[in-house]
């Protein structure tokens, strides 16, 4: 399952990334939460110079790429929980102690999830329930995440690593299954924000055929073990074609298209944040 990119403390979003087997958090985001500074980057710059550079101490942060509000990824100063505690000690804020407890809990939950993946699934189910999704839809969505993870694991085994290549292969499955790419599908469903996950806005049947295409692709790849990207691309098209044929047969039986403009956008666009997974 793809890791959460954002966590929330007192209604403030904090970006994070799973790196070297632990969570790393955006230092600037945490500075903003603790200080309410209108210029958290400048605040962090001054703090960094005073507490580390001036004292000639080694950096306790690393630079990792995190997604910004414009949907693009930029190199950002990040720190793990231990290092964040050190940084927080240098910030005079009444929020410091409750934030430390929250930070420790967030890290601990992830360790628990590694030892018991079912906890991660339960937590995700709870998030979808809070958004008002029906239980049977949630079950399919969670299963779809597991199938997707198996597929990306298989692609890694075949030497495919870049996000661009993943996107191309995913588009091949989608085109063969539904006749349109994921970006075209998002346009159909009026999803205009980069952080809106297409699958969070699919109907039950759309999820089912998405899962079928990806599961068949995984099984073909495991059987044939394609040794380059071109071969994996052909496998993706074949796997999607199986789902595409099943979709068309279902549409003939139902007398209507499976492909839907329906989405789960809230009537009040400010009431629910899109879950990024």
C-alpha angles and dihedrals in degrees: 000000000000112000124250112264096199137040127184131229117181091339092308119121120231120191118221140173134201105240132161091358096305142072120273117195131206106258093205092053091052091046088054092050095049099041106027084221115170087216106041093163092058090045090053091046092056093043091049093052094046100043102034117008096046091048091046092236123158114258114263092197133072130210114244133165114258129176115256130207090271090061094249125115121242134181106263135181107254134178136190121239095269093051092043090058088057092049092046090055088065093054118083102217135138087220093062100094098044088045092053090053091048092048092051091049093050091052093045093051090056092051089051091050092053090053092043114022090188088074090061090051092050091050091051092048089054091052092052091046089054088055091054101251115154117253097242090052091050091053091054093045093052091047089049090055091054092049091048091051091052089052095050090046089054091049089052089053088055091054097258112139114145121097089227092059091047089053093050093049092046090051090052091055092046094049091049092045102040105009092244137079123247091256091052089047091054090052090051090053093045093244103156102163121088092223094057109107111219093214092056086064100045125111122239093266093045089054092047094053091043089055092047093053093048095043093051090047090053093050094047090049092050091051098045101029097210109214101206141035095257092057092046089052091055090048090051090053092049093049091049091047090060089056091042093057091048090049093052092048090050091050090052090052094046096040092227142078121271090208106093139187087213117122139171097239111146118245087234103052092202096053101076131030118220112253111236114213 
